[in-house]
Amino acid sequence: MMPKYQLNLRAARRTIGLGTVCALILAVSAILQSSAFEPAVMAASTPSFAADVAPILEKNCLACHSTSVHKNGLILETYSSLMKGGKHGQPVLPHDAKGSLMVQMLEGDIGPQMPANADPLPDSDIDRIKAWINAGAEGPAVTEAAAPLKSPSIPEIQPDVSVVSPVTSAKFSPDGKLLAVGGYRQVRLIDPASGNVIATLSGHANYVRSIAFSPDGKLLAAAGGMPQVEGEIKIWDLQSRKVLKTMTGHKDCIYSIAWSPDSKLIASGSYDKMVKLWDVATGKEVNNLQDHIDAVFAVAFSPDGKRLASASQDRTVKIWNVATGKRLYTISDALDGLTGIAFSPSGDQVAAAGYDKTIYVWQLGTDDGRLIQSLIADQDSLLALAWSPDGKTIVTASADGSIRFRNPKLDLVGVIDNQSDWVEALDISPDGTWLAAGRYNGTLSVYDVKTYKDLGGPRRVFDSLKPQNGNEGKETAGR
């Protein structure tokens, strides 16, 4: 059977001239061709998620809506997390850009206008998002990459004057013959007796906020990472001074690590609210302990390695079963965030301190912890805490400029006052004779625990970071 338009043309041929018929054929052909190509043209002009929408989200939105920072519960790292929405509901209504919450907030029809605390998106970017939504808000095609979006890289900002890194961590080796000190992107290995620098371990992503030696003293773990980007743990061989492995997995920087007494595990606590356990031999994450609702600032293994304690900005201490990864119980007596934690040498007590200026000591049971001592100990926040190896002394450093020594009943037995800056790094040597104190202004002191005398005077650990503009004016790290 002939197509209908061909029959009509044959009829027209009998009633009108050949020239008119030819014109009609050309016109119909043009219509057919245009209609045939119209779907292809429309498909080519429809924005795709991967090519058009994802780059806009990556550039402008991930700082507030990622797995590490998810304001209002909204995560925009993947298409599925975008479509899932947050506590305000689904941000995208396919085929309805005008009714979509995302568009309404981008255009300022409802507040707050997005991106928050930034210039509004260009109209061209909003139009692309609207066109994608109106076309159905389809996800990435099979041929397109489906990897999670990543926040824009942080630019390297050079200082205008010479600056010195704060001392962000300090740890004695198990034999007490070595003191590892962490700062910006490096660890310095120091002879605590002489103060001489023995070696420098470089190549860290950012500040080294915590250090742990393996129980045999042959390896050193140094942790930190980029804020809001990734936590990092490097394990160094101390004989060869080489990195054996780098472990990543946290979505934010790591504030504390601890090495298990049996040498098999490393625990880490991060600003991403997570506590993780890592297999030292493989460098793989073996457990993710999720229960804190705010940043985790301190972790510690019990002396027998069976339990792990974590202290958080959420004002709690949590006690974990290391073998199973299960939380045994939560201790909630603190009134503000906790910055430091330590087990007693016997392992049946744990002490913590933090922003409420208070030291807490709990007796640990099988199913619960009982507060046995607490004391508002200083005039300002407590920044660090250590429990002496003999169990007789708890040492704290405060933002009021003091280091205080107390017995387990929290009676004051000594004080080193008038610190030149905040002491954020604190550790006692294994034999209990020395106390290392690292300050925000980049200085380090090693004190005699009995006399409180600074053995070498405050010493500068790290070299100044020189500005590229040639300005030689000097300035230590400033708060």
C-alpha positions as CSV (number, residue, x, y, z in Angstrom):
1,M,0.0,0.0,0.0
2,M,1.2,3.5,-0.8
3,P,1.7,6.0,1.9
4,K,-1.1,8.4,2.2
5,Y,0.9,11.4,1.2
6,Q,2.0,9.7,-2.1
7,L,-1.7,9.0,-3.0
8,N,-2.5,12.6,-2.4
9,L,0.4,13.7,-4.6
10,R,-0.9,11.4,-7.4
11,A,-4.3,13.0,-7.2
12,A,-2.8,16.5,-7.2
13,R,-0.8,15.6,-10.3
14,R,-4.0,15.2,-12.3
15,T,-5.4,18.6,-11.2
16,I,-2.4,20.8,-11.0
17,G,0.8,21.3,-13.1
18,L,4.0,19.3,-12.9
19,G,5.9,22.3,-11.4
20,T,3.5,22.7,-8.5
21,V,3.7,18.9,-7.8
22,C,7.5,19.1,-7.6
23,A,7.3,22.0,-5.2
24,L,4.9,20.1,-3.0
25,I,7.2,17.1,-3.0
26,L,10.2,19.2,-1.9
27,A,8.1,20.8,0.8
28,V,6.8,17.5,2.2
29,S,10.4,16.1,2.0
30,A,11.7,19.0,4.0
31,I,8.9,18.6,6.6
32,L,9.7,14.9,6.9
33,Q,13.4,15.5,7.3
34,S,13.0,18.2,9.9
35,S,10.6,16.0,11.9
36,A,13.0,13.1,11.6
37,F,15.9,15.0,12.9
38,E,14.0,17.0,15.6
39,P,14.4,14.3,18.3
40,A,18.1,14.0,17.8
41,V,18.5,17.8,18.0
42,M,16.5,17.9,21.2
43,A,18.5,15.0,22.7
44,A,21.8,16.7,21.9
45,S,20.7,19.9,23.6
46,T,19.3,18.3,26.8
47,P,21.8,18.8,29.6
48,S,23.2,15.6,31.2
49,F,23.9,15.1,34.9
50,A,27.6,14.1,34.4
51,A,28.6,16.7,31.9
52,D,26.5,19.7,32.8
53,V,25.0,19.5,36.4
54,A,27.7,17.6,38.3
55,P,30.5,20.2,37.6
56,I,28.3,23.0,38.9
57,L,27.6,21.0,42.1
58,E,31.2,20.1,42.5
59,K,32.4,23.6,42.2
60,N,29.8,25.4,44.3
61,C,28.0,23.0,46.7
62,L,30.2,20.3,48.1
63,A,31.8,22.5,50.8
64,C,28.5,22.3,52.7
65,H,26.9,19.1,51.2
66,S,29.3,16.2,51.3
67,T,29.7,13.1,53.4
68,S,32.0,15.0,55.8
69,V,29.9,18.1,56.0
70,H,26.2,17.4,55.2
71,K,24.2,20.5,56.2
72,N,20.5,19.6,56.7
73,G,21.4,16.0,55.9
74,L,21.8,16.7,52.2
75,I,24.7,15.1,50.3
76,L,25.4,16.0,46.7
77,E,28.4,13.8,46.0
78,T,26.4,11.4,43.8
79,Y,23.2,11.4,41.7
80,S,21.5,9.0,44.1
81,S,22.3,11.0,47.2
82,L,21.1,14.2,45.5
83,M,17.8,12.6,44.5
84,K,17.4,11.1,48.1
85,G,17.4,14.6,49.5
86,G,17.8,15.8,53.1
87,K,15.7,16.8,56.1
88,H,13.8,19.3,53.9
89,G,12.7,16.7,51.5
90,Q,13.6,16.0,47.8
91,P,15.4,18.9,46.2
92,V,14.7,17.9,42.6
93,L,11.2,17.2,41.1
94,P,11.7,15.7,37.6
95,H,10.0,17.6,34.9
96,D,9.2,20.5,37.3
97,A,12.1,22.9,37.7
98,K,9.9,25.7,39.0
99,G,8.6,23.5,41.8
100,S,12.0,22.0,42.7
101,L,13.4,23.2,46.0
102,M,17.0,23.4,44.6
103,V,15.9,25.9,41.9
104,Q,13.8,27.9,44.3
105,M,16.8,28.3,46.7
106,L,19.3,28.9,43.8
107,E,17.1,31.7,42.5
108,G,16.4,33.1,45.9
109,D,12.6,32.5,45.8
110,I,12.9,31.0,49.2
111,G,15.7,31.5,51.8
112,P,18.5,31.1,52.4
113,Q,19.7,31.6,48.9
114,M,22.2,29.1,47.8
115,P,25.2,28.8,47.7
116,A,25.3,30.0,51.2
117,N,27.7,32.9,52.0
118,A,28.7,33.2,48.3
119,D,27.7,35.0,45.2
120,P,24.6,33.6,43.5
121,L,25.2,31.2,40.6
122,P,25.3,32.7,37.1
123,D,22.0,32.6,35.2
124,S,23.6,30.2,32.7
125,D,24.3,27.6,35.4
126,I,20.8,27.8,36.9
127,D,19.3,27.6,33.4
128,R,21.3,24.4,32.8
129,I,20.1,22.9,36.0
130,K,16.5,23.9,35.2
131,A,16.7,22.4,31.7
132,W,18.1,19.1,33.1
133,I,15.2,18.9,35.6
134,N,12.5,19.8,33.0
135,A,13.9,17.1,30.8
136,G,13.4,14.5,33.5
137,A,16.4,14.9,35.7
138,E,18.0,11.7,34.4
139,G,21.0,10.2,36.1
140,P,24.4,9.5,34.6
141,A,24.3,7.3,31.5
142,V,26.0,3.9,31.5
143,T,28.8,5.3,29.4
144,E,29.4,8.2,31.9
145,A,31.6,8.1,35.0
146,A,29.6,7.4,38.2
147,A,32.4,8.2,40.6
148,P,31.5,10.5,43.6
149,L,32.1,14.2,43.1
150,K,35.1,15.7,44.8
151,S,35.4,19.1,46.3
152,P,37.7,21.5,44.5
153,S,41.4,21.2,45.4
154,I,42.6,23.6,48.1
155,P,45.1,26.1,46.6
156,E,48.6,26.4,48.1
157,I,48.6,29.7,49.9
158,Q,52.1,31.1,50.6
159,P,52.7,33.2,53.7
160,D,53.5,37.0,53.5
161,V,56.1,36.7,56.2
162,S,58.2,33.8,57.6
163,V,56.1,31.6,59.9
164,V,56.9,28.6,62.2
165,S,54.8,25.6,62.5
166,P,53.0,24.9,65.8
167,V,54.0,21.7,67.6
168,T,50.9,19.7,67.0
169,S,52.0,16.3,68.5
170,A,54.8,14.7,70.6
171,K,55.5,11.2,71.5
172,F,58.4,9.3,73.3
173,S,59.5,6.0,71.8
174,P,59.0,2.9,74.0
175,D,62.6,3.0,75.2
176,G,62.5,6.7,75.8
177,K,65.6,7.4,73.7
178,L,63.7,9.1,70.9
179,L,61.1,11.9,70.9
180,A,59.0,12.3,67.7
181,V,57.5,15.8,67.2
182,G,54.8,16.6,64.6
183,G,54.2,19.8,62.8
184,Y,53.2,21.1,59.4
185,R,53.8,18.3,56.9
186,Q,56.7,16.7,58.8
187,V,57.9,14.8,61.9
188,R,61.1,15.6,63.6
189,L,63.0,12.8,65.5
190,I,64.8,14.3,68.4
191,D,67.2,13.1,71.0
192,P,65.4,14.2,74.2
193,A,68.6,14.4,76.2
194,S,70.5,16.7,73.9
195,G,67.7,18.3,71.9
196,N,69.5,17.4,68.7
197,V,67.4,16.7,65.6
198,I,68.3,13.2,64.4
199,A,66.0,13.0,61.3
200,T,63.1,14.7,59.5
201,L,60.2,12.6,58.1
202,S,58.6,14.8,55.4
203,G,55.7,14.4,52.9
204,H,52.6,14.6,55.0
205,A,49.5,16.2,53.6
206,N,49.0,18.7,56.4
207,Y,49.6,19.0,60.1
208,V,50.7,15.8,61.9
209,R,48.2,15.9,64.7
210,S,49.0,12.6,66.3
211,I,51.9,10.2,66.6
212,A,52.2,6.6,67.8
213,F,55.2,4.2,68.0
214,S,54.8,0.5,67.5
215,P,55.3,-1.4,70.8
216,D,58.7,-2.6,69.7
217,G,59.8,0.9,68.7
218,K,60.7,0.0,65.1
219,L,57.8,1.7,63.4
220,L,56.2,5.1,63.7
221,A,52.7,6.1,62.7
222,A,52.0,9.8,62.0
223,A,48.4,11.0,61.3
224,G,46.7,14.1,60.1
225,G,45.4,14.9,56.7
226,M,43.6,17.7,54.9
227,P,40.6,19.2,56.8
228,Q,37.2,18.4,55.1
229,V,39.1,16.3,52.5
230,E,40.8,13.2,53.8
231,G,42.5,11.7,56.8
232,E,45.9,10.2,56.4
233,I,48.1,7.9,58.4
234,K,51.7,7.2,57.3
235,I,53.7,4.3,58.8
236,W,57.5,4.9,58.8
237,D,60.3,2.4,59.2
238,L,62.6,4.2,61.6
239,Q,65.7,2.4,60.5
240,S,65.4,3.2,56.8
241,R,63.4,6.4,57.3
242,K,61.1,5.3,54.6
243,V,57.3,5.2,54.4
244,L,56.0,1.6,54.4
245,K,52.4,2.5,53.7
246,T,49.9,5.3,53.7
247,M,46.3,4.6,54.9
248,T,43.4,6.8,54.0
249,G,39.7,6.4,54.6
250,H,38.5,9.2,56.9
251,K,36.5,12.0,55.2
252,D,38.3,14.6,57.4
253,C,41.5,15.1,59.2
254,I,42.6,12.7,62.0
255,Y,43.2,14.1,65.5
256,S,44.3,11.0,67.4
257,I,45.8,7.6,66.8
258,A,46.9,4.8,69.1
259,W,48.8,1.6,68.5
260,S,47.4,-1.6,70.0
261,P,49.6,-3.4,72.6
262,D,49.8,-6.5,70.4
263,S,51.1,-4.4,67.5
264,K,48.4,-5.6,65.1
265,L,46.0,-2.6,65.0
266,I,46.0,1.2,64.9
267,A,43.0,3.1,66.0
268,S,42.2,6.6,64.7
269,G,39.7,9.3,65.7
270,S,38.7,12.0,63.2
271,Y,36.8,15.2,62.8
272,D,34.4,13.2,60.6
273,K,33.0,11.7,63.8
274,M,34.3,8.2,63.0
275,V,36.6,5.9,64.9
276,K,38.4,3.4,62.7
277,L,40.6,0.3,63.3
278,W,43.3,-0.5,60.8
279,D,45.3,-3.7,60.2
280,V,48.9,-2.7,60.4
281,A,50.2,-5.6,58.2
282,T,47.9,-4.8,55.3
283,G,47.1,-1.2,55.8
284,K,43.4,-2.0,55.4
285,E,40.5,-0.7,57.4
286,V,39.1,-3.5,59.5
287,N,36.3,-1.8,61.4
288,N,34.5,1.6,61.4
289,L,33.1,2.4,64.8
290,Q,30.1,4.7,64.3
291,D,28.3,6.2,67.3
292,H,29.8,9.6,68.0
293,I,27.7,12.5,66.7
294,D,30.6,15.0,66.6
295,A,34.4,15.2,66.1
296,V,36.5,12.5,67.8
297,F,39.6,14.2,69.4
298,A,41.2,11.3,71.3
299,V,41.5,7.5,71.3
300,A,43.4,5.1,73.6
301,F,43.7,1.4,73.9
302,S,43.5,-0.3,77.3
303,P,46.8,-1.8,78.5
304,D,45.5,-5.3,77.6
305,G,44.3,-4.2,74.2
306,K,40.8,-5.5,74.7
307,R,39.1,-2.2,74.9
308,L,39.3,1.1,73.2
309,A,38.2,4.5,74.6
310,S,37.3,7.4,72.4
311,A,36.6,11.0,73.5
312,S,34.6,13.5,71.5
313,Q,33.3,17.0,71.0
314,D,29.9,15.4,71.6
315,R,30.8,15.4,75.4
316,T,31.0,11.6,75.6
317,V,33.5,8.9,76.2
318,K,32.7,5.6,74.5
319,I,34.2,2.3,75.4
320,W,34.5,-0.3,72.6
321,N,35.1,-4.0,72.3
322,V,38.2,-4.2,70.1
323,A,37.6,-7.7,68.9
324,T,34.0,-7.2,67.8
325,G,33.9,-3.4,67.2
326,K,30.8,-3.1,69.3
327,R,30.2,-0.2,71.7
328,L,30.1,-1.5,75.2
329,Y,28.8,1.7,76.8
330,T,28.8,5.5,76.7
331,I,29.9,7.8,79.6
332,S,28.2,11.1,79.5
333,D,29.2,13.2,82.5
334,A,31.2,15.9,80.7
335,L,29.5,19.3,80.1
336,D,31.5,20.2,76.9
337,G,33.8,18.7,74.3
338,L,36.6,16.4,75.4
339,T,40.1,16.8,74.0
340,G,42.2,14.2,75.8
341,I,41.8,10.7,77.2
342,A,44.1,8.2,79.0
343,F,43.8,4.8,80.6
344,S,45.3,4.2,84.0
345,P,48.3,1.7,83.8
346,S,46.0,-0.9,85.5
347,G,43.4,-0.4,82.8
348,D,40.4,-0.3,85.2
349,Q,40.1,3.5,85.1
350,V,40.1,6.1,82.4
351,A,40.6,9.9,82.7
352,A,39.4,12.6,80.3
353,A,39.4,16.4,80.1
354,G,38.3,19.2,77.8
355,Y,36.6,22.5,77.2
356,D,34.7,22.6,80.4
357,K,38.0,22.9,82.4
358,T,37.2,19.7,84.2
359,I,39.1,16.5,84.7
360,Y,37.0,13.3,85.0
361,V,38.1,9.9,86.3
362,W,35.8,6.9,85.8
363,Q,36.0,3.4,87.2
364,L,35.3,1.0,84.3
365,G,33.0,-1.9,84.7
366,T,31.8,-4.6,82.3
367,D,28.6,-2.8,81.4
368,D,29.1,0.8,82.6
369,G,31.6,3.4,83.8
370,R,31.2,5.0,87.2
371,L,32.4,8.6,87.9
372,I,34.7,8.5,90.9
373,Q,36.5,11.8,90.6
374,S,35.9,15.1,88.9
375,L,37.4,18.6,89.4
376,I,37.2,22.0,87.7
377,A,40.9,22.1,87.4
378,D,41.9,25.2,85.6
379,Q,40.8,28.7,84.6
380,D,40.4,27.8,80.9
381,S,40.0,24.8,78.6
382,L,42.1,21.8,79.1
383,L,44.0,21.0,75.8
384,A,45.9,17.8,76.6
385,L,46.1,15.1,79.2
386,A,48.5,12.3,80.1
387,W,48.6,9.6,82.8
388,S,52.1,8.7,84.1
389,P,53.3,5.1,83.5
390,D,53.5,4.5,87.3
391,G,49.9,5.6,87.7
392,K,50.7,8.2,90.3
393,T,50.3,11.4,88.3
394,I,47.8,12.9,85.9
395,V,49.2,15.8,83.9
396,T,47.1,18.4,82.1
397,A,47.9,21.4,79.9
398,S,45.4,24.4,79.9
399,A,44.7,27.3,77.7
400,D,45.3,29.4,80.9
401,G,49.1,28.9,80.3
402,S,49.7,26.2,82.9
403,I,50.8,22.6,83.1
404,R,49.4,21.0,86.3
405,F,50.4,17.7,88.0
406,R,47.7,15.9,90.1
407,N,47.5,12.6,91.9
408,P,44.6,10.2,90.8
409,K,42.4,11.8,93.4
410,L,43.0,15.0,91.5
411,D,44.8,16.8,94.4
412,L,47.3,19.3,93.0
413,V,50.9,18.3,93.5
414,G,52.8,20.7,91.2
415,V,52.5,23.3,88.5
416,I,54.6,24.7,85.7
417,D,53.1,28.1,85.0
418,N,53.5,31.0,82.5
419,Q,53.7,28.9,79.3
420,S,54.5,31.1,76.4
421,D,51.6,29.7,74.4
422,W,49.0,26.9,74.4
423,V,50.5,23.5,75.1
424,E,48.6,21.2,72.8
425,A,51.1,18.3,72.7
426,L,51.9,16.5,75.9
427,D,53.6,13.1,76.7
428,I,55.5,11.5,79.5
429,S,58.5,9.3,78.9
430,P,58.1,5.5,79.6
431,D,60.3,5.7,82.7
432,G,58.3,8.7,84.0
433,T,61.3,11.0,84.2
434,W,60.6,13.5,81.4
435,L,57.6,15.5,80.2
436,A,57.5,16.7,76.6
437,A,55.4,19.9,76.0
438,G,54.9,21.2,72.5
439,R,53.4,24.7,72.1
440,Y,51.3,26.5,69.4
441,N,54.1,29.0,68.9
442,G,56.4,26.3,67.6
443,T,58.5,25.8,70.7
444,L,59.2,22.5,72.6
445,S,60.3,21.9,76.2
446,V,61.4,18.7,77.9
447,Y,60.9,19.0,81.7
448,D,62.3,17.0,84.5
449,V,59.1,15.5,86.1
450,K,60.6,15.7,89.6
451,T,62.0,19.2,89.6
452,Y,59.9,20.8,86.8
453,K,63.1,22.2,85.3
454,D,63.2,22.7,81.6
455,L,66.2,20.6,80.6
456,G,67.2,22.5,77.5
457,G,65.1,25.6,77.6
458,P,62.3,26.2,75.0
459,R,63.7,25.1,71.7
460,R,62.5,25.7,68.1
461,V,61.7,22.4,66.4
462,F,60.8,23.3,62.9
463,D,62.4,25.6,60.3
464,S,60.6,28.8,59.3
465,L,58.5,28.7,56.2
466,K,59.8,31.4,54.0
467,P,57.5,33.7,51.9
468,Q,58.0,33.7,48.1
469,N,57.8,37.5,48.0
470,G,61.2,37.8,49.8
471,N,59.8,39.5,52.9
472,E,62.0,38.3,55.7
473,G,59.9,39.7,58.5
474,K,59.4,36.9,61.0
475,E,56.3,35.7,62.8
476,T,55.6,32.6,64.7
477,A,52.4,30.7,64.4
478,G,49.6,32.9,65.7
479,R,46.1,32.2,67.1
